[in-house]
């Protein structure tokens, strides 16, 4: 059965608002979490750290860039489903956005687990589950929108590095 409903064309301002919202969601969530964990970076510098640990100032810069890329990727995934007339493509887009949302919430929760509660090993396991969800999201994005896929690649690379740091800090502290 095909979807005979005609998809409405989005105006330029509509696209701008949707892109802004897609970017604002991860940036806003990251900002809220950072307000609850203000001392995180000063605490990070007191840890015994594994080799290759970057300076504390790099984390907010990296996460800002990653959140913008993640937001744009979510927009491209949503847009592909919105523009499609095929039910399977709409469903694939919706499912990818669900995985995106779940892993994004997990991303936000990791910071208080690690910094506020000091549950380093639990945070590492949490991060590994999140990492697996990002891999699922990457596979879905590859099938739906190549630009989204490429925008998510720095995220999985950074989370892999974060897992190394998390594990190293858990071992050394």
C-alpha positions in Angstrom: 0.0 0.0 0.0 1.5 3.4 -0.9 1.0 6.6 0.9 -1.1 8.8 -1.4 -1.1 11.8 0.9 0.9 14.6 -0.7 3.7 15.9 1.5 3.6 19.7 2.0 6.7 21.7 0.9 8.4 23.4 3.8 9.1 27.1 3.5 12.7 28.5 3.9 11.8 29.9 7.3 10.2 26.6 8.2 13.5 24.8 7.3 15.5 27.3 9.3 13.3 26.9 12.4 13.5 23.1 12.1 17.2 23.1 11.7 17.5 25.6 14.7 15.3 23.3 16.8 17.3 20.2 15.8 20.5 21.9 16.9 19.0 23.5 20.0 17.9 20.1 21.4 21.3 18.6 22.0 22.9 22.0 22.7 20.2 22.9 25.2 20.4 19.5 26.9 24.2 19.8 27.1 23.9 23.2 28.6 21.4 22.1 31.2 23.6 19.2 32.2 26.7 21.4 32.4 24.8 23.7 34.8 24.3 20.7 37.1 27.9 19.6 36.8 29.7 23.0 36.8 32.7 21.7 38.7 33.2 18.8 36.3 36.2 20.2 34.4 38.0 21.3 37.5 37.3 17.9 39.0 38.6 16.3 35.8 41.9 18.0 36.2 42.4 16.5 39.7 42.1 12.9 38.4 45.1 10.8 37.6 44.7 10.6 33.9 45.7 8.1 31.2 48.1 9.1 28.4 46.6 11.3 25.7 44.1 13.0 28.1 43.3 16.4 26.5 43.2 19.6 28.5 39.9 20.4 30.2 39.1 23.4 28.0 38.8 21.1 24.9 35.7 19.2 26.2 33.2 22.1 26.0 34.6 23.0 22.6 34.4 19.5 21.3 30.9 18.9 22.7 29.6 22.1 21.2 30.8 21.0 17.8 29.5 17.5 18.2 26.1 18.7 19.4 25.7 20.9 16.4 26.7 18.1 14.1 24.3 15.7 15.9 21.5 18.2 15.6 22.1 18.7 11.9 22.2 14.9 11.4 18.9 14.5 13.2 17.4 17.1 10.9 18.6 15.3 7.8 17.2 12.0 9.1 13.9 13.7 9.9 13.7 15.5 6.5 14.4 12.3 4.6 11.4 10.7 6.2 9.2 13.8 5.9 9.9 14.2 2.2 9.4 10.5 1.4 6.2 9.1 0.1 7.2 5.6 1.0 6.0 4.2 4.3 9.2 2.2 4.8 11.4 5.3 4.5 9.1 7.2 6.9 9.3 4.3 9.4 13.1 4.0 9.0 13.5 7.7 9.7 11.2 7.6 12.8 13.1 4.6 14.1 16.4 6.3 13.7 15.1 9.4 15.5 14.0 7.2 18.4 17.5 5.7 18.6 18.9 9.2 18.4 16.7 10.4 21.2 17.5 7.4 23.5 21.3 7.7 23.0 21.0 11.5 23.5 19.4 11.1 26.8 22.0 8.5 27.7 24.7 11.0 26.7 23.2 13.7 29.0 23.0 11.2 31.9 26.6 10.1 31.6 28.1 13.3 32.9 26.4 13.3 36.3 27.0 9.5 36.6 30.7 10.1 36.1 31.4 13.5 37.7 28.6 14.1 40.3 28.2 10.5 41.5 31.8 9.3 40.8 30.5 6.0 39.5 33.4 5.5 37.1 32.9 1.9 36.2 29.1 2.2 36.0 29.6 5.3 33.8 31.9 3.2 31.6 29.3 0.5 31.1 26.7 3.2 30.5 29.0 4.7 27.9 29.4 1.2 26.2 25.6 0.8 25.9 25.4 4.4 24.5 28.3 3.6 22.1 26.4 0.5 20.8 23.3 2.7 20.2 25.4 5.2 18.3 26.6 2.3 16.1 23.0 1.4 15.5 22.2 5.0 14.7 25.2 5.2 12.3 24.0 2.1 10.4 20.5 3.6 10.2 21.8 7.0 9.1 24.0 5.4 6.4 20.8 3.9 4.9 18.7 7.1 5.3 21.0 10.0 4.7 24.7 10.0 3.9 25.2 13.6 5.1 23.7 12.5 8.5 26.0 9.5 8.6 29.1 11.6 8.0 28.0 14.2 10.6 27.7 11.4 13.2 31.2 9.9 12.5 33.0 12.5 14.7 30.6 11.6 17.5 31.4 7.9 17.6 35.1 8.7 17.3 34.9 11.1 20.3 32.8 8.7 22.3 35.3 5.9 21.6 38.0 8.3 23.0 35.8 9.2 25.9 35.4 5.5 26.7 39.2 5.1 26.8 39.4 8.1 29.1 36.6 6.9 31.3 38.2 3.4 31.6 41.6 4.9 32.3 40.3 7.2 35.0 38.4 4.3 36.6 41.6 2.3 36.7 43.8 5.1 37.9 41.5 6.6 40.5 
